[in-house]
Amino acid sequence: MNANLISVESIDNLESLFVESHRTPVILFKHSTSCSISSGVLQQVSSVDGEIHMIVVQTHRTLANAIAEWTGVRHESPQAIVLKDGQPVYSASHYDIEPEVLQSYLAKIDA
């Protein structure tokens, strides 16, 4: 299956994801449309079976900065962050992003 890529486009939307993370893990993916590494990693992340909430840094830099501020995880792109209970439980950037690890957090939803 392929990931359900959901665009995050507002602070309200981002805040709701932090709230949602108290019920279920939430995956955030910061993507740069001008970076070939980000494009390649996006292809890999797209193999995850579940929801991936994507922030395009060129059009939503304020959201990318808010994520860094709220989580304490320094901004990079591409970057994947898994939120649980409003806190980052996994973060990786560039080629360190492992779709299998992202999938394992989503698998915990059904466990």
N, C-alpha and C positions, 0 to 999 in steps of 0.2 A: 504494500500500500504506500501511498504518498502522504506526506504531511499536509495538514490543513493549515496553510499559511494565512494568518490573520493580521492585517495591517493595523498597527497601533498609531492613531493619528491625533490624540488629544491627551492632555494631562488627566482629564476625568477618566478616560479609557485606561490610562496607565494606573491611576489610583485604584480603579475597580479590579485590576489584575492583582495588585498587592493584597486587596481584600480577599479575592478569590483564592489566593495562595494559602489562606488559612483553612480552606476546605480540600484543596487538591494542588499538587505541584503545578507551577506555571513556568513555561519555558519562554524566555525572551531572547530574541536574536537580533543583534544590531548588524545591519548590512550596509555596505558602501557600494553604490552603483558604479563607482568609478575605479573600483579595485578588482583586479583579476583574481586575487586570492579570495576575496569575499565571494565572488561569483562561483568559484570552484567549491568553496565550503558550503555555500547555499545549496548547491546541487547535492552534496552529501547529506546535509541536514534535512533536505526534502525527502529523504528516504525514511525518516522517522514516522512511525504510525501514530499520529496524534496531532494536537494543536501546537503550532509554533507561532508565537506572537512576534511579528517582525517590525522593527523600527528602521526606516531608511534614514541614515544619518544626514544625508544631504538635504532632505526636506523636513526633517524633524530633529534637528540638533538639540533643541530645547528638551525634548523627551530623552534623548541619549544622555544629556548632562544630568537630567533629573534622576535617571536610573543610577548613574555614578554617585550622585549625592545621597540618594536614599539607601543605597546598598553598601556604600563604602568601597565598591569595586571600581578601580580606575578604568576610565573609558578607553576602549579599543574597538576597532572594527576590522574584520568581523569579530563578533563576540557573542557567546552564548552564556546565559545566566539562568539557573533554575532557582525559582523562589519557592520556599515552603514556610508557612507561618510568617510571611512578610519579610523573610530574611533569605539571603543567597546561601544555598547549600552546595552549589556547584557553579564554577565560572571557568571559562577557558576562552582563549582567543586564537585566531588564525588557524594553523594546522593542528593545534592542540585540541580543538573541538572534536569530540568523539561522539558521533551519532548513536553508537551503542550505549554510551553512558546516558545520553538524553533519553533514549528509549527505556532504559532501566528505571528512570524516575517516573515515567509515564506508566510503566508496568506496575508500579506500586499502587497506582490508583485502583486497580482491579483486585489487588491482593487482600 
